[in-house]
């Protein structure tokens, strides 16, 4: 059930009810343009990852700036994107189960759909679903780039699976899914560069082995916000799957650039807007955003508005801010912006984005794929 938004267009920011998910539209738009500008002329395409925002409105803005389409992790996310007008969607995941596969193939009548595989048994089920729908489905071989999650090993195992795709009349080999997720939050520039150099070598060797066996591999897709510059400059990757770049979060903010300074590639544009609901002592303030308003898997949020405050502890509906200086401005009823520790699961807690420019609410965007985990 979608609840009413916490704001109305034209309100001042201070009038927005809390907790609310705020998008600073100026910073958001700068982030969109920065990535588009960074990859312009490289020959590498952007396939933005919609698991970050779960919002077709945002997906279409990414397409307007040159993205070829989006990625999703779940069929239900893909449904939200396609029904929202996105016409090219890659499910960067394995889809298992007859019900899910029928829904996936239902989307193929409306958009170009791709999916990943790492096991011959998946291919048999994909073939059955595609044949039933009378469609040919694009299938990517997912290769383990070092994250040791899904994926066949590079080289001969990937070749074997690609050959098997070709044995199915309703499946088409589309390329390699070569995302190295665990490299995204390695803190130093050198660590990330080294990790992606290994992934590039694996992807290139697999591509060359496929070509030597008569299987063209025109698409190698992967990369994320933390490493995109390395994949974009590799001469091997053809698509980038960046997602968090539009919003950033506290965890990505801990990544370092080449010079050892905190990353400056993108800036925070997503905030949880919270109210000071209690001020029981000089060394603490309590806000109305706790575990049900913020994801904590990557640590607590940053308090963006008040340097004297840190987010120290959360319970279900409360957040305790530690106050380190008497010069703080926080009084009962004051509102603060919190930068989530991890933007993706924080977004999944909300029904609406409140788009703010300056001090005024300019737009409201529904988070259509909220809860789309199946």
C-alpha positions as CSV (number, residue, x, y, z in Angstrom):
1,X,0.0,0.0,0.0
2,X,1.3,3.4,-1.0
3,X,0.7,6.0,1.7
4,X,0.2,9.7,1.2
5,X,3.4,11.7,0.6
6,X,4.9,13.6,3.5
7,X,4.9,16.8,1.5
8,X,3.1,18.9,-1.1
9,X,4.6,20.6,-4.0
10,X,5.3,24.2,-3.1
11,X,5.9,23.6,0.6
12,X,9.0,24.9,2.3
13,X,11.5,22.2,3.4
14,X,10.7,23.0,7.0
15,X,7.1,22.1,6.4
16,X,7.9,18.6,5.2
17,X,6.8,15.9,7.6
18,X,9.4,13.5,9.0
19,X,11.0,11.1,8.6
20,X,11.0,11.7,4.8
21,X,13.4,10.8,2.0
22,X,14.7,14.1,0.5
23,X,16.4,14.5,-2.8
24,X,18.5,17.7,-3.3
25,X,17.6,18.1,-7.0
26,X,20.6,20.4,-7.8
27,X,23.1,17.8,-6.4
28,X,21.2,14.9,-8.0
29,X,21.3,16.6,-11.4
30,X,25.0,17.4,-11.1
31,X,25.6,13.7,-10.3
32,X,23.6,12.6,-13.3
33,X,25.6,14.9,-15.6
34,X,29.0,14.1,-14.1
35,X,28.8,10.4,-15.0
36,X,27.4,11.1,-18.4
37,X,30.3,13.6,-19.0
38,X,32.9,11.2,-17.6
39,X,32.1,8.4,-20.0
40,X,31.3,10.6,-23.1
41,X,33.6,9.6,-26.0
42,X,34.9,6.4,-24.3
43,X,32.6,4.2,-26.4
44,X,31.4,2.6,-23.1
45,X,27.6,2.7,-22.5
46,X,25.8,3.2,-19.2
47,X,23.2,0.7,-18.1
48,X,22.3,2.3,-14.8
49,X,21.3,0.1,-11.9
50,X,17.7,0.7,-10.8
51,X,18.1,-1.3,-7.6
52,X,19.4,1.9,-6.1
53,X,16.4,4.2,-6.8
54,X,13.5,1.7,-7.7
55,X,11.9,4.6,-9.5
56,X,11.0,4.7,-13.3
57,X,11.0,8.5,-13.2
58,X,14.7,8.5,-12.3
59,X,15.4,5.7,-14.8
60,X,14.0,7.7,-17.6
61,X,16.1,10.7,-16.6
62,X,19.1,8.5,-16.9
63,X,18.0,7.3,-20.3
64,X,17.5,10.9,-21.4
65,X,21.2,11.5,-20.6
66,X,22.4,8.5,-22.7
67,X,21.8,5.4,-20.6
68,X,20.9,2.5,-22.9
69,X,18.6,1.1,-20.3
70,X,18.7,-0.1,-16.7
71,X,19.7,-3.1,-14.6
72,X,17.4,-4.7,-12.0
73,X,18.0,-7.4,-9.5
74,X,14.5,-8.9,-9.3
75,X,11.7,-9.6,-11.7
76,X,9.4,-7.4,-9.7
77,X,11.8,-4.5,-10.1
78,X,11.9,-5.1,-13.8
79,X,8.1,-5.0,-14.0
80,X,8.1,-1.6,-12.3
81,X,10.6,-0.3,-14.8
82,X,9.0,-1.7,-17.9
83,X,5.5,-0.6,-16.8
84,X,7.0,2.8,-16.1
85,X,8.2,3.2,-19.6
86,X,11.8,1.8,-19.7
87,X,12.3,-0.3,-22.8
88,X,15.6,-2.1,-22.1
89,X,16.1,-4.0,-18.9
90,X,18.8,-6.5,-17.8
91,X,18.0,-8.6,-14.8
92,X,21.6,-8.9,-13.4
93,X,20.7,-12.0,-11.5
94,X,19.7,-15.6,-11.9
95,X,15.9,-16.1,-12.1
96,X,14.7,-19.4,-10.8
97,X,11.1,-20.7,-10.5
98,X,8.3,-21.1,-13.1
99,X,6.2,-18.3,-11.8
100,X,9.1,-15.8,-11.9
101,X,10.1,-16.9,-15.4
102,X,6.6,-16.5,-16.8
103,X,6.4,-13.0,-15.4
104,X,9.9,-12.3,-16.9
105,X,8.8,-13.5,-20.3
106,X,5.6,-11.4,-20.0
107,X,7.8,-8.3,-20.0
108,X,9.5,-9.4,-23.2
109,X,6.4,-8.4,-25.2
110,X,6.9,-4.8,-24.0
111,X,10.7,-4.3,-23.8
112,X,14.0,-5.9,-24.5
113,X,14.8,-8.2,-21.6
114,X,18.0,-9.8,-20.6
115,X,18.8,-12.2,-17.8
116,X,21.9,-13.9,-16.3
117,X,22.7,-17.6,-15.9
118,X,25.5,-19.6,-14.2
119,X,24.1,-23.2,-14.4
120,X,22.9,-25.4,-17.3
121,X,19.7,-26.2,-15.3
122,X,18.8,-22.6,-15.5
123,X,19.1,-22.6,-19.2
124,X,16.6,-25.5,-19.5
125,X,14.1,-23.5,-17.5
126,X,14.7,-20.3,-19.4
127,X,14.3,-22.2,-22.7
128,X,11.0,-23.6,-21.6
129,X,9.6,-20.2,-20.5
130,X,10.9,-18.5,-23.7
131,X,9.4,-21.2,-25.9
132,X,6.1,-21.0,-24.1
133,X,6.0,-17.2,-24.7
134,X,7.2,-17.6,-28.3
135,X,10.2,-15.2,-27.7
136,X,13.9,-15.4,-27.9
137,X,15.6,-14.4,-24.6
138,X,18.9,-12.7,-24.3
139,X,21.1,-14.6,-21.7
140,X,24.3,-13.4,-20.2
141,X,26.9,-15.7,-18.7
142,X,27.6,-14.5,-15.2
143,X,31.3,-14.8,-14.4
144,X,32.8,-14.8,-10.9
145,X,35.1,-11.7,-10.9
146,X,36.4,-12.3,-7.4
147,X,33.3,-11.6,-5.2
148,X,32.6,-15.3,-4.8
149,X,28.9,-14.9,-5.0
150,X,27.1,-16.0,-8.2
151,X,28.9,-16.8,-11.4
152,X,30.8,-19.5,-13.2
153,X,34.6,-19.3,-13.2
154,X,36.2,-17.4,-16.1
155,X,37.7,-19.2,-19.0
156,X,36.5,-22.8,-20.0
157,X,33.5,-22.9,-17.6
158,X,32.1,-19.7,-19.0
159,X,32.8,-21.0,-22.6
160,X,31.0,-24.2,-21.8
161,X,27.9,-22.3,-20.6
162,X,27.9,-20.0,-23.6
163,X,28.0,-23.0,-25.9
164,X,25.0,-24.5,-24.1
165,X,23.1,-21.3,-24.5
166,X,23.6,-21.7,-28.3
167,X,22.0,-25.2,-28.1
168,X,18.7,-23.7,-27.1
169,X,16.5,-22.4,-30.0
170,X,14.8,-19.7,-27.9
171,X,17.9,-18.4,-26.1
172,X,20.6,-16.0,-27.4
173,X,24.1,-15.5,-25.9
174,X,24.2,-11.8,-25.2
175,X,27.6,-11.4,-23.4
176,X,29.3,-11.6,-20.0
177,X,27.9,-10.3,-16.7
178,X,31.3,-9.3,-15.1
179,X,30.4,-7.3,-12.0
180,X,33.0,-7.2,-9.2
181,X,30.8,-6.0,-6.4
182,X,33.2,-6.5,-3.5
183,X,35.6,-4.1,-5.2
184,X,33.3,-1.1,-4.9
185,X,34.0,-0.3,-1.3
186,X,37.7,-1.0,-1.1
187,X,38.9,2.2,0.4
188,X,42.0,3.2,-1.4
189,X,42.2,4.1,-5.1
190,X,45.1,1.6,-5.5
191,X,43.1,-1.3,-3.9
192,X,40.2,-0.7,-6.3
193,X,42.4,-0.4,-9.3
194,X,44.2,-3.6,-8.5
195,X,40.9,-5.5,-7.9
196,X,39.5,-4.3,-11.2
197,X,42.7,-5.0,-13.1
198,X,42.2,-8.7,-12.1
199,X,38.6,-8.6,-13.3
200,X,39.6,-7.0,-16.6
201,X,42.1,-9.7,-17.2
202,X,39.6,-12.5,-16.5
203,X,37.0,-10.8,-18.7
204,X,39.4,-10.3,-21.5
205,X,40.7,-13.9,-21.4
206,X,37.2,-15.2,-21.4
207,X,36.1,-13.0,-24.3
208,X,39.1,-14.1,-26.3
209,X,38.4,-17.8,-25.6
210,X,34.9,-17.3,-26.7
211,X,36.0,-15.7,-30.0
212,X,38.5,-18.4,-30.6
213,X,35.6,-20.9,-30.4
214,X,33.4,-18.9,-32.8
215,X,31.3,-17.2,-30.2
216,X,31.3,-13.4,-30.6
217,X,31.1,-11.5,-27.2
218,X,30.1,-8.0,-28.0
219,X,29.0,-7.0,-24.5
220,X,30.9,-7.2,-21.3
221,X,28.8,-5.5,-18.6
222,X,29.7,-4.7,-15.0
223,X,31.3,-1.9,-13.0
224,X,29.8,0.2,-10.2
225,X,30.1,3.6,-8.6
226,X,33.3,2.9,-6.8
227,X,35.3,1.5,-9.8
228,X,33.6,2.7,-13.0
229,X,36.7,4.7,-14.1
230,X,38.8,1.6,-14.3
231,X,36.3,-0.5,-16.3
232,X,35.5,2.5,-18.6
233,X,39.2,2.9,-19.4
234,X,39.9,-0.8,-19.7
235,X,39.2,-1.3,-23.4
236,X,37.4,-4.5,-22.4
237,X,34.2,-3.5,-20.6
238,X,31.4,-2.1,-22.9
239,X,28.8,-1.3,-20.3
240,X,28.8,0.2,-16.8
241,X,26.2,-0.7,-14.2
242,X,26.6,2.2,-11.8
243,X,23.7,2.9,-9.4
244,X,24.6,4.7,-6.2
245,X,26.3,7.6,-8.1
246,X,23.0,9.5,-8.3
247,X,22.7,9.6,-4.5
248,X,25.9,8.6,-2.8
249,X,25.9,7.6,0.9
250,X,28.1,7.6,3.9
251,X,29.8,4.4,3.0
252,X,30.8,5.5,-0.5
253,X,31.9,8.7,1.1
254,X,34.7,6.8,2.9
255,X,36.2,5.8,-0.4
256,X,39.4,7.7,-1.3
257,X,40.6,9.2,-4.5
258,X,44.0,8.8,-6.1
259,X,45.4,11.7,-4.0
260,X,44.2,10.0,-0.7
261,X,41.4,12.5,-0.1
262,X,37.7,11.5,0.2
263,X,36.1,10.8,-3.1
264,X,34.9,13.9,-5.0
265,X,33.5,12.1,-8.1
266,X,29.9,12.6,-6.8
267,X,28.2,14.3,-3.9
268,X,25.4,13.4,-1.5
269,X,22.0,14.2,-2.8
270,X,19.8,11.8,-0.8
271,X,18.9,12.6,2.8
272,X,16.6,11.3,5.5
273,X,14.9,14.4,6.9
274,X,14.4,14.0,10.6
275,X,13.0,16.0,13.5
276,X,14.5,16.5,17.0
277,X,11.7,15.0,19.1
278,X,13.4,15.1,22.5
279,X,16.2,17.1,24.0
280,X,16.6,15.6,27.4
281,X,20.2,16.5,28.1
282,X,22.9,18.8,26.8
283,X,24.9,15.9,25.4
284,X,22.2,14.2,23.4
285,X,19.2,14.9,21.1
286,X,16.7,12.3,20.0
287,X,15.4,12.3,16.4
288,X,12.4,10.5,14.9
289,X,14.4,8.4,12.4
290,X,15.6,5.0,13.7
291,X,15.9,1.5,12.4
292,X,12.6,1.7,10.4
293,X,13.8,4.9,8.6
294,X,17.5,4.1,7.9
295,X,19.5,1.1,6.8
296,X,22.4,0.3,9.2
297,X,24.2,-2.5,7.4
298,X,26.9,-0.1,6.4
299,X,27.0,1.9,9.6
300,X,25.1,4.8,10.9
301,X,24.1,7.9,9.0
302,X,26.1,11.2,9.0
303,X,24.5,14.2,10.5
304,X,24.9,16.7,7.6
305,X,23.6,19.9,9.2
306,X,25.3,20.0,12.6
307,X,29.1,19.4,13.0
308,X,28.7,19.0,16.7
309,X,26.4,16.0,16.4
310,X,27.0,12.3,15.6
311,X,24.4,9.6,15.1
312,X,25.3,7.3,18.0
313,X,22.5,4.7,18.4
314,X,19.2,3.6,16.9
315,X,16.1,1.9,18.1
316,X,13.0,1.2,16.1
317,X,11.7,4.8,16.0
318,X,14.4,6.8,17.7
319,X,17.9,7.9,16.8
320,X,20.2,9.2,19.5
321,X,22.5,12.0,18.4
322,X,25.6,12.6,20.6
323,X,26.3,16.3,21.1
324,X,29.9,17.2,21.5
325,X,29.8,21.0,21.8
326,X,27.6,23.6,23.5
327,X,27.6,25.6,20.3
328,X,25.3,23.2,18.6
329,X,22.0,24.6,17.2
330,X,19.7,21.6,17.9
331,X,16.6,22.4,19.8
332,X,13.3,20.7,20.2
333,X,11.5,20.6,16.8
334,X,14.5,21.4,14.7
335,X,15.1,19.3,11.6
336,X,18.3,17.7,10.3
337,X,19.4,16.0,7.2
338,X,21.0,12.5,7.6
339,X,23.1,10.9,5.0
340,X,22.2,7.2,5.0
341,X,25.0,4.7,5.5
342,X,23.7,2.7,2.6
343,X,21.4,4.3,0.1
344,X,19.8,1.3,-1.6
345,X,18.1,-0.4,1.4
346,X,17.2,3.0,2.9
347,X,15.3,3.8,-0.3
348,X,13.4,0.5,0.1
349,X,11.9,1.8,3.3
350,X,10.0,4.7,1.7
351,X,7.1,5.3,-0.7
352,X,8.1,8.7,-1.9
353,X,11.0,10.9,-2.9
354,X,10.5,14.5,-1.9
355,X,12.5,16.5,-4.5
356,X,13.7,19.8,-3.1
357,X,15.4,22.7,-4.9
358,X,16.8,25.2,-2.4
359,X,14.2,25.5,0.3
360,X,11.2,24.5,-1.7
361,X,9.5,21.2,-2.6
362,X,9.5,21.0,-6.4
363,X,8.4,17.4,-7.1
364,X,7.2,14.1,-5.6
365,X,8.3,10.8,-7.2
366,X,6.8,7.5,-6.2
367,X,9.2,4.7,-5.3
368,X,7.3,2.3,-7.5
369,X,9.5,-0.7,-6.8
370,X,9.6,-0.4,-3.1
371,X,9.4,-3.9,-1.6
372,X,10.0,-5.5,-5.0
373,X,12.1,-8.3,-3.7
374,X,10.5,-11.2,-5.5
